Amino acid sequence: MDDKDGVIWLDGEWLPWRDAKVHVLTHTLHYGCGVFEGLRAYQTARGAAIFRLRDHTDRLFRSAHIMNMAMPFDKDTLDQAQREAVSRNKLASAYLRPMCFFGSEGMGLHAKNIKVHVMVAAWEWGSYLGQENMERGIKVRTSSYVRNHINSVMCKAKANGNYLNSILAVREAVECGCDEALLLDHEGYVAEGSGENIFIVRRGKLYTPDLTSALEGITRETICTLAQEQGLEVVEKRITRDEVYVADEAFFTGTAAEVTPIRELDGRVIGAGGRGPVTAKLQALYFDYVQGRREDHGEWLNYVD
Ligand code: PMP
């Protein structure tokens, strides 16, 4: 990842990709206290557009607020840096990664006066869970790792350290021959995937866990809106793992994962296996909107040029 042409924004400056480095005593590298975002820019007929840019920037600021990190830049500056990360790197479509982290001005948990640094990178990134799985669906395994407890870390923050839990879960799932993990909360109810929110479909209704132990996904919110506009009922409720086993359809949502059908959970085929009709419809709609093929919800697209 580090040996590439292109530029990365760091603290207000554009640096050559290979020179965008930090010191080994970077505080966030040691303790995981940082916040970040993941966005996608899609190719549209009018050029590259970042999907729901301000919503992601708002969440980045909320994450920083939760972690008590003083943001050294305002939202407009960050939005501009994100647009330019796409255009300066001449990307037709991209994955974007803004991150706020503590620098190497001090070490130890009690470190004071450590500076908040901000970076933005953008690169080309295809389907997160495999292009073929967008139709075939993925194999998922319930994790032996419990989702972060709401009073252990802050799950409304997209904080770096929260992803230790995700990495343990996803590695376990992959070692067991699956594509992704499903994490349960400390009470045993379905929370989310390692980097995705989950939906199930049963008798024509959509169900998704409430947000107690899950990230407030922007794709989740997009799908809820699109489903309701299609006349589908969306219910937020506690979901058990066996409700997923007997669902007609299930799918994950996320900026990286987009709308990925779940074919199997813990060796149980879900519904007919593969991508069910409701999932197919919502997935197609999602791609229509992110790729600018619909007239409405123009507010979701932020054109780079
Ligand atoms: N949950 C977790 C833990 C995530 O990392 C992500 C990806 N940001 C999501 C859910 C989905 O969020 P979004 O749709 O905003 O990308």
Residues whose N, C-alpha, C, O or C-beta is under 5 A from the ligand:
A	BS01	PMP	G38 E192 G193 S194 G195 E196 N197 L215 E216 G217 I218 T219 R220 T253 G254 T255 A256
